[in-house]
Amino acid sequence: MVLFKTWLLQGIFHSAPGYIEIDGDQVSFTLIDTRTFGKNKLNELLNNNEAFACIASGETVKVFEVSRQDARFESPWYMFSGGGVLSFSGQAYKLSFMQPQNTKFPYQRLGVIRESDFADFSVGRKFGKRFQSFIDDPDTDW
C-alpha cells in the first residue's frame, strides 16, 4: 500500500489537503482538511452535504475509490507532471501532488528561499510521473 500527500483543487483559489492511497489496483483519495474551501463549495464539489462538517469536526472524508482500470489520468503541461485530472464514471477530480502556492507562507516575499520548497516540487513531480504510468499501464506494479 502507498500513501502520498495530495491536494484537491478547484479553480485557481480552492485547495484542500488529503492523501491518495494505492492498494493493489485500487486508488482512493481522502480529505483531511477543508483549507481554502467554504462549506457550500466543498459540499457541492463532493456531492455530500455533510463533508465540510465532518472534516471540521476532525473526521476524514473519502472522496473516491476507483480501480485504476476504470480511471484516466491526464496531467496538463502547466502542472509539470506534479498533478492532473483523474476522471472516471463521468466525474473528474483535479489533484496536485505538490502543495499549492496559495496555502504556503510567502517566504519569498521576505527574500528567503527554502530548500524544502524545491524538494516538494521534485518529489511531487516524481510521484506524478509514476502515477501517470501506473494508471496508463495495467501491467505496471506500484
Residue, then its C-alpha position, 0 to 999 in steps of 0.5 A: m500500500v502507498l500513501f502520498k500527500t495530495w491536494l484537491l483543487q478547484g479553480i485557481f483559489h480552492s485547495a484542500p489537503g488529503y492523501i491518495e492511497i494505492d492498494g493493489d489496483q485500487v486508488s482512493f483519495t481522502l480529505i483531511d482538511t477543508r483549507t481554502f474551501g467554504k462549506n457550500k463549495l466543498n459540499e457541492l464539489l463532493n456531492n455530500n452535504e455533510a463533508f465540510a462538517c465532518i472534516a471540521s469536526g476532525e473526521t476524514v472524508k473519502v472522496f473516491e475509490v476507483s480501480r485504476q482500470d476504470a480511471r484516466f489520468e491526464s496531467p496538463w503541461y502547466m502542472f509539470s507532471g506534479g498533478g492532473v485530472l483523474s476522471f472516471s464514471g463521468q466525474a473528474y477530480k483535479l489533484s496536485f501532488m505538490q502543495p499549492q502556492n496559495t496555502k504556503f507562507p510567502y517566504q519569498r516575499l521576505g527574500v528567503i528561499r527554502e530548500s524544502d520548497f524545491a524538494d516538494f516540487s521534485v518529489g511531487r513531480k516524481f510521484g506524478k510521473r509514476f502515477q501517470s504510468f501506473i494508471d496508463d499501464p495495467d501491467t505496471d506494479w506500484 
